[in-house]
Amino acid sequence: MNRREERSRELREHYRGTVALVTGAASGIGRALATELVARGATVVVADIDREGVVAVASRLEQAAGGVDAVPTRALPAVLDVTNADDVAELVARTARDHAGIDFVFNNAGIGVGGPVADLTLAHWRRVLDVNLWGVINGVQAAYPAMVAQGHGHIVNTASLSGLLPSPMLVPYSTSKHAVVGLSVGLRMEAAGRGVKVTVVCPGVIETPLLDKRNPDDLPPVGSPDIRAMLTRLVGRPYPAASLATDVLDGVARNRAIIVTPFHARRAWALYRASPGLLIDRGAARMRGALRPSS
Ligand SMILES: NC(=O)c1ccc[n+]([C@@H]2O[C@H](COP(=O)([O-])OP(=O)(O)OC[C@H]3O[C@@H](n4cnc5c(N)ncnc54)[C@H](O)[C@@H]3O)[C@@H](O)[C@H]2O)c1
């Protein structure tokens, strides 16, 4: 085995026999993370608000795994609304109790809310902050003290490239994701002395059902953007969720602070850091053209 193969094996072994909780695991990135965790030998609590989805994903993973080598692997479904702090705390506590500890919590559940800010209502802002930001806060407040008490653990929060860059037409979403980045990097510095690791994941455009969703149906209708078309044009072609999951689990095993992937996301972030004013002014000029009423 050469050095590279040896390192790749070590990164996979990092998860063997561990216990992980993944929110938003019925679909897209969460499902891909749960699948890759099970493939690497972890026991995974597959949590989502979508009851049918979690049951289907957990039973598929359970069948596919059937134990990795001699280590029994399990995928356990849990119906969970991440906006309910009591339920999040209860699930984290139950998982830690049932498995004598909890090694990883992936606060991944999220929704997209967009449209021109002038057309949005406070309900649009509240909904996206409730799920994308408070969902993560609830996960952190439930997991972090338990991890401090057990002396180890790794919290992995899914933000977005939109948490690092300006995202017109997705301003509430981008606001929630900037907050998740701030929460994660600050907590990482604080948590290091308590034996707990924190990583924030900032994916670019990933091939999941989110790209084709519009704002939640119960919110007042606004002209919400075609997210797939807009992000593909501005950032790059969608990257497979399974490849993202591999990048994330390898990055977490390396204890990276911020995981920005795929390449199109790293390129956009590098351009922004090199000259934020230029990128914002160019973006504003493009938006002026795009939003000008046609006569
Ligand atoms: N797809 C992308 O291009 C992309 C890019 C960057 C970041 N992200 C982020 O990745 C995460 C996962 O998104 P995805 O692309 O897999 O979307 P997805 O829509 O495929 O999956 C999101 C999952 O979250 C669940 N969910 C929604 N609200 C919930 C709640 N209140 N409680 C529990 N579960 C809830 C949904 O039922 C769904 O199963 C989100 O945080 C999203 O913002 C996605």
PDBQT file of the ligand as one rigid body, heavy atoms in Angstrom, charges set to zero:
ROOT
HETATM    1  N1  LIG A 301     -27.787  21.531  -2.585  1.00  0.00    +0.000 N 
HETATM    2  C1  LIG A 301     -26.938  22.554  -2.583  1.00  0.00    +0.000 C 
HETATM    3  O1  LIG A 301     -26.507  23.045  -3.645  1.00  0.00    +0.000 OA
HETATM    4  C2  LIG A 301     -26.454  23.114  -1.265  1.00  0.00    +0.000 A 
HETATM    5  C3  LIG A 301     -25.371  24.006  -1.306  1.00  0.00    +0.000 A 
HETATM    6  C4  LIG A 301     -24.904  24.533  -0.128  1.00  0.00    +0.000 A 
HETATM    7  C5  LIG A 301     -25.472  24.181   1.079  1.00  0.00    +0.000 A 
HETATM    8  N2  LIG A 301     -26.527  23.321   1.104  1.00  0.00    +0.000 N 
HETATM    9  C6  LIG A 301     -27.095  22.999   2.422  1.00  0.00    +0.000 C 
HETATM   10  O2  LIG A 301     -27.026  21.604   2.610  1.00  0.00    +0.000 OA
HETATM   11  C7  LIG A 301     -28.043  21.208   3.535  1.00  0.00    +0.000 C 
HETATM   12  C8  LIG A 301     -28.812  20.043   2.947  1.00  0.00    +0.000 C 
HETATM   13  O3  LIG A 301     -29.461  20.508   1.768  1.00  0.00    +0.000 OA
HETATM   14  P1  LIG A 301     -29.802  19.548   0.530  1.00  0.00    +0.000 P 
HETATM   15  O4  LIG A 301     -29.270  20.212  -0.669  1.00  0.00    +0.000 OA
HETATM   16  O5  LIG A 301     -29.429  18.169   0.838  1.00  0.00    +0.000 OA
HETATM   17  O6  LIG A 301     -31.386  19.746   0.499  1.00  0.00    +0.000 OA
HETATM   18  P2  LIG A 301     -32.576  18.675   0.470  1.00  0.00    +0.000 P 
HETATM   19  O7  LIG A 301     -33.813  19.493   0.318  1.00  0.00    +0.000 OA
HETATM   20  O8  LIG A 301     -32.300  17.593  -0.489  1.00  0.00    +0.000 OA
HETATM   21  O9  LIG A 301     -32.520  18.044   1.951  1.00  0.00    +0.000 OA
HETATM   22  C9  LIG A 301     -32.818  18.811   3.082  1.00  0.00    +0.000 C 
HETATM   23  C10 LIG A 301     -33.438  17.888   4.117  1.00  0.00    +0.000 C 
HETATM   24  O10 LIG A 301     -33.690  18.665   5.299  1.00  0.00    +0.000 OA
HETATM   25  C11 LIG A 301     -34.944  18.268   5.813  1.00  0.00    +0.000 C 
HETATM   26  N3  LIG A 301     -35.520  19.329   6.644  1.00  0.00    +0.000 N 
HETATM   27  C12 LIG A 301     -36.034  20.522   6.251  1.00  0.00    +0.000 A 
HETATM   28  N4  LIG A 301     -36.520  21.178   7.302  1.00  0.00    +0.000 NA
HETATM   29  C13 LIG A 301     -36.289  20.408   8.393  1.00  0.00    +0.000 A 
HETATM   30  C14 LIG A 301     -36.538  20.558   9.778  1.00  0.00    +0.000 A 
HETATM   31  N5  LIG A 301     -37.178  21.646  10.259  1.00  0.00    +0.000 N 
HETATM   32  N6  LIG A 301     -36.150  19.561  10.622  1.00  0.00    +0.000 NA
HETATM   33  C15 LIG A 301     -35.540  18.457  10.140  1.00  0.00    +0.000 A 
HETATM   34  N7  LIG A 301     -35.281  18.243   8.843  1.00  0.00    +0.000 NA
HETATM   35  C16 LIG A 301     -35.649  19.221   7.981  1.00  0.00    +0.000 A 
HETATM   36  C17 LIG A 301     -35.792  18.003   4.577  1.00  0.00    +0.000 C 
HETATM   37  O11 LIG A 301     -36.931  17.183   4.891  1.00  0.00    +0.000 OA
HETATM   38  C18 LIG A 301     -34.786  17.327   3.676  1.00  0.00    +0.000 C 
HETATM   39  O12 LIG A 301     -34.812  15.911   3.850  1.00  0.00    +0.000 OA
HETATM   40  C19 LIG A 301     -28.885  22.441   3.788  1.00  0.00    +0.000 C 
HETATM   41  O13 LIG A 301     -28.470  23.052   5.003  1.00  0.00    +0.000 OA
HETATM   42  C20 LIG A 301     -28.558  23.335   2.617  1.00  0.00    +0.000 C 
HETATM   43  O14 LIG A 301     -28.754  24.693   2.905  1.00  0.00    +0.000 OA
HETATM   44  C21 LIG A 301     -27.034  22.779  -0.035  1.00  0.00    +0.000 A 
ENDROOT
TORSDOF 0
